[in-house]
Amino acid sequence: MSITSDYLEIIQQISKKITIPPIQDIYFPKVAIKGELSSKKTNFGAIRLTDGSIGVVFLGLSPEIKEIVSNLDKSEFINKNPIDLAKKFGSSNIFEKTLGLGAINAISQYIFRHSKFQLDTTTDSLGLLNLKKDDKPGMVGFFPPLVNHIKKMGIQLIIIEKKASFVKKTENWEVTLDPSRLEACNKILITSTTVLNQSIDEILKFCSNAEKISMIGPTAGFLPDPLFKRKLDIVGGTLISDSNLFMELIQKKERWGPSTKKYCIQSNDYHGYNSLLNQIG
């Protein structure tokens, strides 16, 4: 099964077992001028449920998505069941798929919030890679904090990207379009965007030699079951600890830090979404 099918099946099972609160608010950035389309400050939106749970939405796959959400009538989503929106993750339309994954994130955060599962917000937010001098790390998507960390360690890093304009080689790291380069890496960090663009299964074909595989990102707020099924070790997301402050900061296009905490879920500490639903039910 594809990762899309896995998440749609989970959403179906959730809808049978518990009631998810309706959507209270949706925020998408207004793009006033052409140059803003490429701005990182317009890359994210948010779906907030009435209990305060928030799903972060990544809008940066294409300028078209940013233009659509900029002119979207958000009132049509208010008080609607997020399960219905989450089902759009199965759409072939990338805009609908984007909204669908955002809704899945909001639903997942509701489940984390109301079950007894304790999110680990105290350990290494960079996917628990625990890099050492003799490691050969790989990265799918460009994570500046990790690049800077590895640069200080003086070890070589392979970065996989999808756009030819990103290809570059420096003393400490190399950006390439060739995912097979990951076969030489023993620790791999993957961006959560690979779930949205459905490249995760293709990427993982080249990760069989890795001793540790982590996925992180602001939009990795989803239940980790499909990733752990694919032998990932860690999924790291962003916990919104103050939903009102977060909505204020994201609308001002300011850093979210004061309203959030980063967390990691390790596969060996996680017993599946059904156990979380049973705690809520």
MIDOSE-1310 file (N, C-alpha, C; in nm, 2 decimals, decimal comma, always signed):
residues 281
msit	+0,08/-0,12/+0,00/+0,00/+0,00/+0,00/+0,09/+0,13/+0,00; +0,04/+0,23/-0,06/+0,11/+0,36/-0,06/+0,09/+0,43/+0,07; +0,17/+0,52/+0,10/+0,16/+0,60/+0,23/+0,02/+0,67/+0,23; -0,02/+0,72/+0,11/-0,15/+0,78/+0,11/-0,26/+0,68/+0,15
sdyl	-0,26/+0,56/+0,10/-0,36/+0,46/+0,13/-0,35/+0,43/+0,28; -0,23/+0,42/+0,34/-0,22/+0,39/+0,48/-0,28/+0,50/+0,57; -0,26/+0,63/+0,53/-0,32/+0,73/+0,61/-0,47/+0,74/+0,59; -0,52/+0,72/+0,48/-0,67/+0,72/+0,45/-0,73/+0,60/+0,53
eiiq	-0,67/+0,49/+0,54/-0,72/+0,38/+0,62/-0,72/+0,42/+0,77; -0,62/+0,48/+0,82/-0,62/+0,52/+0,96/-0,73/+0,62/+0,99; -0,75/+0,72/+0,90/-0,85/+0,82/+0,92/-0,99/+0,75/+0,92; -1,01/+0,65/+0,84/-1,14/+0,58/+0,84/-1,16/+0,51/+0,97
qisk	-1,05/+0,45/+1,02/-1,07/+0,38/+1,15/-1,09/+0,48/+1,27; -1,02/+0,59/+1,26/-1,04/+0,70/+1,36/-1,19/+0,74/+1,37; -1,25/+0,76/+1,25/-1,39/+0,81/+1,24/-1,49/+0,71/+1,30; -1,45/+0,58/+1,30/-1,54/+0,48/+1,36/-1,53/+0,48/+1,51
kiti	-1,42/+0,52/+1,57/-1,39/+0,50/+1,71/-1,41/+0,62/+1,80; -1,38/+0,74/+1,75/-1,39/+0,86/+1,83/-1,45/+0,97/+1,75; -1,50/+1,07/+1,82/-1,55/+1,19/+1,75/-1,44/+1,30/+1,76; -1,40/+1,35/+1,65/-1,31/+1,46/+1,64/-1,38/+1,59/+1,64
ppiq	-1,33/+1,69/+1,72/-1,40/+1,82/+1,72/-1,39/+1,89/+1,59; -1,49/+1,98/+1,56/-1,49/+2,05/+1,43/-1,38/+2,15/+1,42; -1,36/+2,20/+1,30/-1,26/+2,31/+1,27/-1,31/+2,44/+1,32; -1,23/+2,50/+1,40/-1,26/+2,64/+1,45/-1,21/+2,75/+1,36
diyf	-1,09/+2,73/+1,31/-1,03/+2,84/+1,24/-0,92/+2,78/+1,14; -0,91/+2,85/+1,03/-0,80/+2,81/+0,93/-0,72/+2,94/+0,90; -0,59/+2,93/+0,90/-0,51/+3,04/+0,86/-0,43/+3,01/+0,74; -0,43/+3,09/+0,63/-0,34/+3,08/+0,52/-0,29/+3,22/+0,49
pkva	-0,16/+3,23/+0,46/-0,11/+3,37/+0,44/-0,16/+3,43/+0,31; -0,19/+3,56/+0,32/-0,22/+3,64/+0,20/-0,10/+3,67/+0,12; -0,09/+3,65/+0,00/+0,02/+3,68/-0,09/-0,01/+3,81/-0,16; +0,04/+3,92/-0,11/+0,01/+4,05/-0,17/+0,09/+4,09/-0,29
ikge	+0,21/+4,04/-0,30/+0,30/+4,08/-0,41/+0,36/+3,95/-0,47; +0,40/+3,96/-0,59/+0,46/+3,84/-0,66/+0,58/+3,78/-0,59; +0,67/+3,87/-0,53/+0,79/+3,82/-0,47/+0,76/+3,74/-0,34; +0,64/+3,75/-0,28/+0,61/+3,68/-0,16/+0,59/+3,53/-0,19
lssk	+0,56/+3,50/-0,32/+0,54/+3,36/-0,35/+0,65/+3,27/-0,31; +0,77/+3,32/-0,32/+0,89/+3,24/-0,29/+0,94/+3,26/-0,15; +0,87/+3,34/-0,07/+0,91/+3,37/+0,07/+0,88/+3,25/+0,16; +0,98/+3,22/+0,25/+0,96/+3,11/+0,34/+0,85/+3,14/+0,44
ktnf	+0,83/+3,27/+0,46/+0,73/+3,31/+0,56/+0,59/+3,28/+0,51; +0,57/+3,25/+0,39/+0,44/+3,22/+0,33/+0,43/+3,07/+0,30; +0,52/+2,99/+0,36/+0,53/+2,84/+0,33/+0,43/+2,76/+0,42; +0,37/+2,82/+0,52/+0,30/+2,74/+0,62/+0,16/+2,81/+0,65
gair	+0,06/+2,72/+0,67/-0,07/+2,76/+0,72/-0,10/+2,67/+0,84; -0,22/+2,69/+0,89/-0,26/+2,61/+1,01/-0,41/+2,58/+1,01; -0,45/+2,47/+1,06/-0,59/+2,43/+1,08/-0,61/+2,40/+1,23; -0,69/+2,48/+1,29/-0,72/+2,47/+1,43/-0,85/+2,41/+1,46
ltdg	-0,86/+2,31/+1,55/-0,99/+2,25/+1,59/-1,04/+2,33/+1,72; -1,16/+2,30/+1,75/-1,22/+2,38/+1,86/-1,16/+2,35/+2,00; -1,09/+2,24/+2,01/-1,02/+2,21/+2,14/-0,89/+2,27/+2,15; -0,84/+2,34/+2,04/-0,71/+2,40/+2,04/-0,60/+2,32/+1,96
sigv	-0,63/+2,20/+1,92/-0,53/+2,12/+1,85/-0,51/+2,18/+1,71; -0,39/+2,19/+1,67/-0,35/+2,26/+1,54/-0,27/+2,16/+1,45; -0,31/+2,16/+1,33/-0,23/+2,09/+1,22/-0,16/+2,19/+1,14; -0,03/+2,18/+1,13/+0,05/+2,27/+1,04/+0,04/+2,22/+0,90
vflg	+0,02/+2,32/+0,80/+0,00/+2,29/+0,66/+0,12/+2,34/+0,58; +0,19/+2,26/+0,50/+0,30/+2,31/+0,42/+0,24/+2,35/+0,28; +0,27/+2,48/+0,25/+0,22/+2,53/+0,12/+0,32/+2,56/+0,02; +0,45/+2,51/+0,04/+0,56/+2,55/-0,04/+0,59/+2,46/-0,16
lspe	+0,50/+2,36/-0,19/+0,53/+2,27/-0,30/+0,52/+2,34/-0,43; +0,44/+2,44/-0,44/+0,43/+2,52/-0,57/+0,37/+2,66/-0,54; +0,41/+2,76/-0,63/+0,35/+2,89/-0,62/+0,20/+2,89/-0,64; +0,15/+2,79/-0,72/+0,00/+2,78/-0,74/-0,08/+2,76/-0,61
ikei	-0,02/+2,68/-0,53/-0,09/+2,65/-0,40/-0,10/+2,77/-0,32; +0,01/+2,85/-0,31/+0,01/+2,98/-0,23/-0,10/+3,07/-0,29; -0,11/+3,08/-0,42/-0,20/+3,17/-0,48/-0,35/+3,13/-0,45; -0,37/+3,00/-0,46/-0,51/+2,95/-0,43/-0,55/+2,98/-0,28
vsnl	-0,46/+2,94/-0,19/-0,50/+2,96/-0,05/-0,51/+3,11/-0,01; -0,43/+3,19/-0,08/-0,44/+3,34/-0,06/-0,57/+3,40/-0,09; -0,65/+3,33/-0,18/-0,78/+3,38/-0,22/-0,89/+3,29/-0,17; -0,86/+3,20/-0,08/-0,96/+3,10/-0,04/-1,06/+3,16/+0,05
dkse	-1,19/+3,12/+0,04/-1,29/+3,15/+0,13/-1,29/+3,06/+0,25; -1,22/+3,10/+0,35/-1,20/+3,00/+0,46/-1,32/+2,98/+0,55; -1,43/+3,06/+0,53/-1,55/+3,04/+0,60/-1,62/+2,90/+0,57; -1,59/+2,85/+0,45/-1,65/+2,72/+0,41/-1,60/+2,61/+0,49
fink	-1,49/+2,62/+0,56/-1,43/+2,52/+0,64/-1,47/+2,52/+0,79; -1,52/+2,64/+0,84/-1,54/+2,66/+0,98/-1,66/+2,57/+1,02; -1,64/+2,50/+1,14/-1,74/+2,41/+1,20/-1,76/+2,28/+1,12; -1,67/+2,26/+1,02/-1,68/+2,13/+0,94/-1,60/+2,02/+1,01
npid	-1,64/+1,90/+0,98/-1,57/+1,78/+1,04/-1,43/+1,77/+0,97; -1,32/+1,77/+1,05/-1,19/+1,76/+0,99/-1,16/+1,63/+0,92; -1,24/+1,53/+0,96/-1,23/+1,39/+0,89/-1,26/+1,41/+0,74; -1,36/+1,48/+0,71/-1,40/+1,50/+0,57/-1,28/+1,57/+0,49
lakk	-1,22/+1,67/+0,56/-1,11/+1,74/+0,49/-0,99/+1,64/+0,48; -0,97/+1,56/+0,58/-0,85/+1,47/+0,58/-0,86/+1,37/+0,47; -0,98/+1,33/+0,43/-1,00/+1,24/+0,32/-0,95/+1,29/+0,18; -0,94/+1,42/+0,18/-0,89/+1,48/+0,05/-0,74/+1,46/+0,03
fgss	-0,67/+1,40/+0,13/-0,53/+1,36/+0,11/-0,52/+1,25/+0,00; -0,63/+1,19/-0,03/-0,63/+1,09/-0,14/-0,65/+1,15/-0,28; -0,67/+1,28/-0,28/-0,70/+1,35/-0,41/-0,58/+1,35/-0,50; -0,60/+1,35/-0,63/-0,49/+1,37/-0,72/-0,45/+1,52/-0,74
nife	-0,54/+1,61/-0,69/-0,52/+1,75/-0,69/-0,43/+1,79/-0,57; -0,31/+1,85/-0,60/-0,21/+1,87/-0,50/-0,25/+1,97/-0,40; -0,34/+2,07/-0,44/-0,40/+2,16/-0,34/-0,48/+2,09/-0,24; -0,58/+2,00/-0,29/-0,66/+1,93/-0,20/-0,58/+1,83/-0,11
ktlg	-0,48/+1,77/-0,17/-0,39/+1,68/-0,10/-0,32/+1,76/+0,02; -0,28/+1,88/-0,01/-0,21/+1,96/+0,09/-0,30/+1,99/+0,21; -0,43/+2,03/+0,18/-0,52/+2,05/+0,29/-0,55/+1,92/+0,36; -0,56/+1,81/+0,29/-0,59/+1,68/+0,35/-0,48/+1,64/+0,46
lgai	-0,36/+1,66/+0,42/-0,25/+1,63/+0,52/-0,25/+1,72/+0,64; -0,28/+1,85/+0,61/-0,30/+1,94/+0,72/-0,40/+1,90/+0,82; -0,52/+1,85/+0,77/-0,62/+1,80/+0,85/-0,58/+1,67/+0,93; -0,51/+1,59/+0,86/-0,45/+1,47/+0,93/-0,36/+1,51/+1,04
nais	-0,28/+1,61/+1,02/-0,20/+1,66/+1,13/-0,28/+1,71/+1,25; -0,39/+1,79/+1,22/-0,47/+1,84/+1,33/-0,54/+1,73/+1,41; -0,59/+1,63/+1,33/-0,65/+1,51/+1,40/-0,55/+1,43/+1,48; -0,43/+1,42/+1,43/-0,33/+1,34/+1,50/-0,29/+1,42/+1,63
qyif	-0,28/+1,55/+1,62/-0,24/+1,63/+1,74/-0,35/+1,62/+1,84; -0,48/+1,61/+1,80/-0,59/+1,60/+1,89/-0,57/+1,46/+1,97; -0,54/+1,36/+1,89/-0,52/+1,23/+1,95/-0,40/+1,23/+2,05; -0,29/+1,28/+2,01/-0,18/+1,29/+2,11/-0,22/+1,37/+2,23
rhsk	-0,29/+1,47/+2,21/-0,33/+1,57/+2,32/-0,42/+1,50/+2,42; -0,51/+1,42/+2,38/-0,62/+1,36/+2,46/-0,60/+1,22/+2,50; -0,49/+1,16/+2,45/-0,46/+1,02/+2,50/-0,36/+1,04/+2,61; -0,31/+0,93/+2,66/-0,21/+0,93/+2,77/-0,07/+0,93/+2,72
fqld	-0,05/+0,93/+2,58/+0,08/+0,93/+2,52/+0,16/+1,05/+2,56; +0,28/+1,03/+2,61/+0,37/+1,14/+2,65/+0,47/+1,17/+2,53; +0,45/+1,29/+2,47/+0,55/+1,33/+2,37/+0,68/+1,37/+2,43; +0,79/+1,32/+2,38/+0,92/+1,35/+2,43/+0,97/+1,48/+2,37
tttd	+0,97/+1,58/+2,45/+1,01/+1,71/+2,41/+1,15/+1,75/+2,47; +1,22/+1,66/+2,53/+1,34/+1,69/+2,60/+1,47/+1,65/+2,53; +1,46/+1,55/+2,43/+1,58/+1,50/+2,37/+1,61/+1,58/+2,24; +1,71/+1,53/+2,17/+1,76/+1,59/+2,05/+1,65/+1,61/+1,94
slgl	+1,62/+1,73/+1,90/+1,52/+1,76/+1,80/+1,56/+1,73/+1,66; +1,69/+1,70/+1,64/+1,73/+1,67/+1,50/+1,73/+1,52/+1,48; +1,61/+1,46/+1,51/+1,59/+1,33/+1,48/+1,67/+1,22/+1,55; +1,73/+1,26/+1,67/+1,81/+1,17/+1,75/+1,92/+1,09/+1,67
lnlk	+1,98/+1,16/+1,58/+2,08/+1,10/+1,49/+2,21/+1,07/+1,57; +2,24/+1,15/+1,68/+2,35/+1,13/+1,76/+2,48/+1,11/+1,68; +2,51/+1,21/+1,59/+2,62/+1,19/+1,50/+2,76/+1,19/+1,57; +2,84/+1,10/+1,51/+2,98/+1,09/+1,55/+3,08/+1,11/+1,44
kddk	+3,20/+1,12/+1,47/+3,30/+1,16/+1,37/+3,31/+1,06/+1,25; +3,29/+0,93/+1,28/+3,30/+0,83/+1,17/+3,17/+0,80/+1,10; +3,06/+0,88/+1,13/+2,93/+0,86/+1,06/+2,94/+0,91/+0,92; +2,85/+0,86/+0,84/+2,83/+0,91/+0,70/+2,68/+0,94/+0,68
pgmv	+2,65/+1,07/+0,72/+2,51/+1,11/+0,72/+2,45/+1,14/+0,59; +2,33/+1,12/+0,57/+2,25/+1,17/+0,45/+2,13/+1,24/+0,49; +2,09/+1,33/+0,40/+1,98/+1,42/+0,44/+1,89/+1,43/+0,31; +1,76/+1,42/+0,33/+1,67/+1,44/+0,22/+1,59/+1,57/+0,24
gffp	+1,62/+1,67/+0,17/+1,57/+1,80/+0,20/+1,68/+1,88/+0,28; +1,68/+2,01/+0,26/+1,79/+2,09/+0,32/+1,75/+2,14/+0,46; +1,82/+2,09/+0,57/+1,80/+2,13/+0,70/+1,92/+2,22/+0,75; +1,91/+2,35/+0,74/+2,02/+2,43/+0,78/+2,08/+2,40/+0,92
plvn	+2,00/+2,38/+1,02/+2,06/+2,35/+1,16/+2,15/+2,23/+1,15; +2,11/+2,12/+1,08/+2,19/+2,00/+1,07/+2,32/+2,03/+0,99; +2,30/+2,10/+0,88/+2,41/+2,13/+0,79/+2,52/+2,21/+0,87; +2,48/+2,30/+0,95/+2,57/+2,38/+1,03/+2,64/+2,29/+1,14
hikk	+2,56/+2,21/+1,20/+2,61/+2,12/+1,30/+2,72/+2,02/+1,25; +2,69/+1,97/+1,13/+2,78/+1,88/+1,06/+2,91/+1,95/+1,02; +2,89/+2,07/+0,97/+3,01/+2,15/+0,93/+3,10/+2,17/+1,05; +3,05/+2,19/+1,17/+3,13/+2,21/+1,29/+3,21/+2,08/+1,32
mgiq	+3,14/+1,97/+1,29/+3,20/+1,84/+1,33/+3,31/+1,79/+1,23; +3,30/+1,86/+1,11/+3,40/+1,82/+1,01/+3,38/+1,69/+0,93; +3,25/+1,65/+0,93/+3,22/+1,52/+0,86/+3,14/+1,56/+0,73; +3,15/+1,46/+0,64/+3,09/+1,49/+0,50/+2,94/+1,45/+0,51
liii	+2,86/+1,53/+0,44/+2,71/+1,52/+0,43/+2,67/+1,51/+0,29; +2,58/+1,41/+0,26/+2,51/+1,41/+0,13/+2,37/+1,46/+0,15; +2,33/+1,55/+0,06/+2,19/+1,61/+0,07/+2,12/+1,58/-0,06; +2,00/+1,52/-0,05/+1,92/+1,49/-0,17/+1,82/+1,59/-0,19
ekka	+1,81/+1,65/-0,31/+1,71/+1,75/-0,34/+1,64/+1,71/-0,48; +1,53/+1,78/-0,51/+1,46/+1,74/-0,63/+1,48/+1,85/-0,74; +1,53/+1,96/-0,71/+1,55/+2,07/-0,80/+1,70/+2,09/-0,84; +1,72/+2,09/-0,97/+1,86/+2,10/-1,03/+1,93/+2,23/-0,98
sfvk	+1,85/+2,33/-0,96/+1,91/+2,46/-0,91/+1,98/+2,45/-0,78; +1,94/+2,35/-0,70/+2,00/+2,33/-0,57/+2,13/+2,26/-0,57; +2,17/+2,20/-0,68/+2,29/+2,12/-0,68/+2,41/+2,20/-0,66; +2,49/+2,15/-0,56/+2,61/+2,23/-0,52/+2,70/+2,14/-0,44
kten	+2,83/+2,17/-0,44/+2,93/+2,10/-0,36/+3,02/+2,19/-0,29; +3,04/+2,17/-0,16/+3,13/+2,24/-0,08/+3,23/+2,15/-0,01; +3,31/+2,20/+0,08/+3,41/+2,12/+0,15/+3,34/+2,02/+0,24; +3,23/+2,05/+0,30/+3,17/+1,97/+0,40/+3,04/+1,90/+0,35
wevt	+2,97/+1,95/+0,25/+2,85/+1,88/+0,20/+2,83/+1,90/+0,05; +2,74/+1,81/+0,00/+2,71/+1,80/-0,14/+2,56/+1,79/-0,16; +2,51/+1,87/-0,24/+2,36/+1,85/-0,28/+2,36/+1,78/-0,42; +2,28/+1,68/-0,43/+2,27/+1,60/-0,55/+2,13/+1,56/-0,58
ldps	+2,10/+1,53/-0,70/+1,96/+1,48/-0,74/+1,95/+1,33/-0,74; +2,06/+1,27/-0,70/+2,07/+1,12/-0,71/+2,04/+1,05/-0,58; +1,92/+1,00/-0,55/+1,89/+0,94/-0,42/+1,97/+0,81/-0,39; +2,03/+0,75/-0,49/+2,11/+0,63/-0,47/+2,23/+0,66/-0,39
rlea	+2,27/+0,79/-0,38/+2,38/+0,82/-0,30/+2,36/+0,79/-0,15; +2,23/+0,78/-0,11/+2,20/+0,74/+0,03/+2,24/+0,60/+0,07; +2,27/+0,52/-0,03/+2,31/+0,38/+0,00/+2,44/+0,38/+0,07; +2,52/+0,49/+0,07/+2,65/+0,49/+0,14/+2,64/+0,56/+0,27
cnki	+2,52/+0,59/+0,31/+2,50/+0,67/+0,44/+2,45/+0,57/+0,55; +2,50/+0,59/+0,67/+2,46/+0,50/+0,78/+2,35/+0,57/+0,87; +2,33/+0,70/+0,86/+2,23/+0,77/+0,93/+2,16/+0,87/+0,84; +2,03/+0,87/+0,83/+1,96/+0,95/+0,73/+1,85/+1,03/+0,80
lits	+1,84/+1,16/+0,76/+1,73/+1,25/+0,81/+1,65/+1,29/+0,69; +1,52/+1,27/+0,70/+1,43/+1,29/+0,59/+1,33/+1,40/+0,62; +1,30/+1,49/+0,53/+1,20/+1,59/+0,55/+1,06/+1,53/+0,54; +0,97/+1,59/+0,62/+0,83/+1,54/+0,62/+0,76/+1,57/+0,49
ttvl	+0,81/+1,66/+0,41/+0,75/+1,70/+0,28/+0,75/+1,57/+0,19; +0,83/+1,47/+0,21/+0,83/+1,35/+0,13/+0,70/+1,27/+0,15; +0,63/+1,30/+0,26/+0,49/+1,23/+0,27/+0,39/+1,31/+0,18; +0,40/+1,44/+0,18/+0,31/+1,52/+0,10/+0,33/+1,49/-0,05
nqsi	+0,45/+1,49/-0,09/+0,48/+1,48/-0,24/+0,49/+1,33/-0,28; +0,47/+1,24/-0,18/+0,47/+1,09/-0,21/+0,60/+1,04/-0,26; +0,71/+1,10/-0,22/+0,84/+1,05/-0,26/+0,90/+0,96/-0,16; +0,84/+0,94/-0,04/+0,90/+0,87/+0,07/+0,93/+0,73/+0,03
deil	+0,84/+0,66/-0,03/+0,86/+0,52/-0,06/+0,98/+0,50/-0,16; +0,99/+0,59/-0,25/+1,10/+0,58/-0,35/+1,24/+0,61/-0,28; +1,24/+0,71/-0,19/+1,36/+0,74/-0,11/+1,40/+0,63/-0,03; +1,31/+0,56/+0,04/+1,34/+0,45/+0,13/+1,40/+0,33/+0,06
kfcs	+1,39/+0,32/-0,07/+1,45/+0,21/-0,14/+1,60/+0,22/-0,13; +1,65/+0,34/-0,11/+1,80/+0,36/-0,10/+1,85/+0,37/+0,04; +1,77/+0,34/+0,14/+1,81/+0,36/+0,28/+1,83/+0,23/+0,35; +1,83/+0,12/+0,28/+1,84/-0,01/+0,35/+1,97/-0,04/+0,43
naek	+2,07/+0,04/+0,39/+2,20/+0,02/+0,46/+2,21/+0,11/+0,59; +2,11/+0,19/+0,61/+2,12/+0,28/+0,72/+2,09/+0,22/+0,85; +2,16/+0,25/+0,96/+2,13/+0,20/+1,09/+2,03/+0,28/+1,17; +2,01/+0,40/+1,12/+1,90/+0,49/+1,18/+1,84/+0,58/+1,07
ismi	+1,71/+0,59/+1,07/+1,64/+0,67/+0,98/+1,54/+0,76/+1,06; +1,55/+0,89/+1,04/+1,46/+0,98/+1,11/+1,39/+1,07/+1,01; +1,26/+1,11/+1,05/+1,19/+1,21/+0,97/+1,15/+1,32/+1,07; +1,18/+1,44/+1,02/+1,14/+1,56/+1,10/+1,08/+1,67/+1,01
gpta	+1,02/+1,77/+1,08/+0,97/+1,88/+1,01/+0,85/+1,94/+1,08; +0,82/+2,07/+1,05/+0,70/+2,13/+1,12/+0,57/+2,06/+1,08; +0,57/+1,99/+0,96/+0,45/+1,92/+0,92/+0,45/+1,77/+0,94; +0,54/+1,73/+1,03/+0,55/+1,59/+1,07/+0,46/+1,56/+1,19
gflp	+0,34/+1,63/+1,19/+0,25/+1,62/+1,31/+0,16/+1,50/+1,30; +0,17/+1,42/+1,20/+0,08/+1,31/+1,18/+0,12/+1,19/+1,27; +0,02/+1,10/+1,28/+0,05/+0,97/+1,35/+0,16/+0,90/+1,28; +0,26/+0,84/+1,35/+0,38/+0,79/+1,28/+0,36/+0,64/+1,23
dplf	+0,25/+0,58/+1,25/+0,23/+0,44/+1,22/+0,28/+0,40/+1,08; +0,24/+0,47/+0,97/+0,28/+0,44/+0,83/+0,43/+0,45/+0,82; +0,50/+0,54/+0,89/+0,64/+0,56/+0,88/+0,72/+0,44/+0,96; +0,67/+0,41/+1,07/+0,73/+0,30/+1,15/+0,71/+0,17/+1,08
krkl	+0,60/+0,15/+1,01/+0,57/+0,04/+0,92/+0,68/+0,03/+0,81; +0,73/+0,14/+0,77/+0,83/+0,15/+0,67/+0,98/+0,15/+0,73; +0,99/+0,11/+0,85/+1,11/+0,09/+0,92/+1,19/+0,22/+0,96; +1,12/+0,33/+0,96/+1,18/+0,45/+1,02/+1,19/+0,43/+1,17
divg	+1,29/+0,50/+1,23/+1,32/+0,48/+1,37/+1,26/+0,59/+1,45; +1,25/+0,71/+1,40/+1,21/+0,83/+1,47/+1,13/+0,92/+1,38; +1,02/+0,98/+1,44/+0,94/+1,08/+1,37/+0,94/+1,20/+1,46; +0,99/+1,32/+1,42/+1,00/+1,44/+1,50/+0,91/+1,55/+1,44
gtli	+0,82/+1,60/+1,53/+0,73/+1,70/+1,48/+0,73/+1,82/+1,58; +0,63/+1,91/+1,56/+0,62/+2,03/+1,64/+0,49/+2,03/+1,72; +0,50/+2,04/+1,85/+0,38/+2,05/+1,94/+0,35/+2,19/+1,96; +0,22/+2,23/+1,94/+0,17/+2,36/+1,96/+0,13/+2,37/+2,11
sdsn	+0,21/+2,43/+2,19/+0,18/+2,43/+2,33/+0,08/+2,55/+2,37; +0,08/+2,65/+2,29/-0,01/+2,77/+2,31/-0,07/+2,80/+2,18; -0,20/+2,75/+2,16/-0,26/+2,77/+2,02/-0,29/+2,91/+1,99; -0,33/+2,99/+2,09/-0,37/+3,13/+2,06/-0,24/+3,21/+2,02
lfme	-0,14/+3,19/+2,10/-0,01/+3,26/+2,06/+0,04/+3,21/+1,93; +0,03/+3,08/+1,90/+0,08/+3,03/+1,77/+0,00/+3,10/+1,66; -0,13/+3,10/+1,67/-0,21/+3,16/+1,56/-0,17/+3,31/+1,54; -0,14/+3,38/+1,65/-0,10/+3,52/+1,64/+0,03/+3,53/+1,57
liqk	+0,13/+3,45/+1,61/+0,26/+3,46/+1,55/+0,26/+3,42/+1,41; +0,19/+3,31/+1,37/+0,20/+3,27/+1,23/+0,13/+3,38/+1,14; +0,02/+3,44/+1,19/-0,04/+3,55/+1,11/+0,04/+3,67/+1,10; +0,13/+3,69/+1,20/+0,23/+3,81/+1,19/+0,35/+3,77/+1,11
kerw	+0,36/+3,64/+1,07/+0,48/+3,59/+1,00/+0,60/+3,60/+1,08; +0,58/+3,57/+1,21/+0,69/+3,58/+1,31/+0,73/+3,43/+1,35; +0,84/+3,41/+1,41/+0,89/+3,28/+1,46/+0,79/+3,22/+1,56; +0,77/+3,09/+1,55/+0,67/+3,03/+1,63/+0,72/+2,99/+1,77
gpst	+0,86/+2,99/+1,78/+0,92/+2,94/+1,90/+0,85/+2,95/+2,03; +0,81/+3,07/+2,07/+0,75/+3,09/+2,21/+0,62/+3,00/+2,23; +0,56/+2,96/+2,12/+0,43/+2,88/+2,13/+0,45/+2,74/+2,10; +0,57/+2,69/+2,08/+0,58/+2,55/+2,03/+0,70/+2,48/+2,11
kkyc	+0,69/+2,34/+2,10/+0,80/+2,26/+2,14/+0,82/+2,15/+2,04; +0,95/+2,12/+2,01/+0,98/+2,01/+1,92/+0,98/+1,88/+2,00; +0,93/+1,77/+1,93/+0,93/+1,64/+2,00/+0,98/+1,53/+1,90; +1,01/+1,42/+1,96/+1,05/+1,30/+1,89/+0,97/+1,18/+1,94
iqsn	+0,92/+1,10/+1,84/+0,86/+0,97/+1,88/+0,95/+0,86/+1,83; +0,99/+0,77/+1,91/+1,07/+0,66/+1,87/+0,99/+0,54/+1,86; +1,02/+0,46/+1,75/+0,93/+0,34/+1,72/+0,92/+0,24/+1,83; +1,03/+0,23/+1,91/+1,03/+0,13/+2,02/+0,95/+0,18/+2,14
dyhg	+0,91/+0,31/+2,14/+0,83/+0,36/+2,25/+0,68/+0,38/+2,22; +0,65/+0,34/+2,10/+0,51/+0,37/+2,04/+0,44/+0,24/+2,02; +0,31/+0,23/+2,06/+0,24/+0,11/+2,05/+0,12/+0,11/+1,95; +0,12/+0,21/+1,87/+0,02/+0,22/+1,76/-0,10/+0,31/+1,79
ynsl	-0,16/+0,36/+1,69/-0,27/+0,46/+1,71/-0,39/+0,40/+1,77; -0,41/+0,26/+1,76/-0,53/+0,20/+1,82/-0,52/+0,21/+1,97; -0,40/+0,20/+2,02/-0,39/+0,21/+2,17/-0,42/+0,35/+2,22; -0,39/+0,45/+2,14/-0,42/+0,59/+2,17/-0,57/+0,61/+2,17
lnqi	-0,63/+0,56/+2,06/-0,78/+0,57/+2,05/-0,85/+0,50/+2,16; -0,81/+0,39/+2,21/-0,87/+0,32/+2,32/-0,86/+0,40/+2,45; -0,75/+0,48/+2,46/-0,74/+0,56/+2,58/-0,84/+0,68/+2,58; -0,86/+0,73/+2,46/-0,96/+0,84/+2,44/-1,10/+0,79/+2,46
g	-1,13/+0,68/+2,39/-1,26/+0,62/+2,39/-1,31/+0,58/+2,53
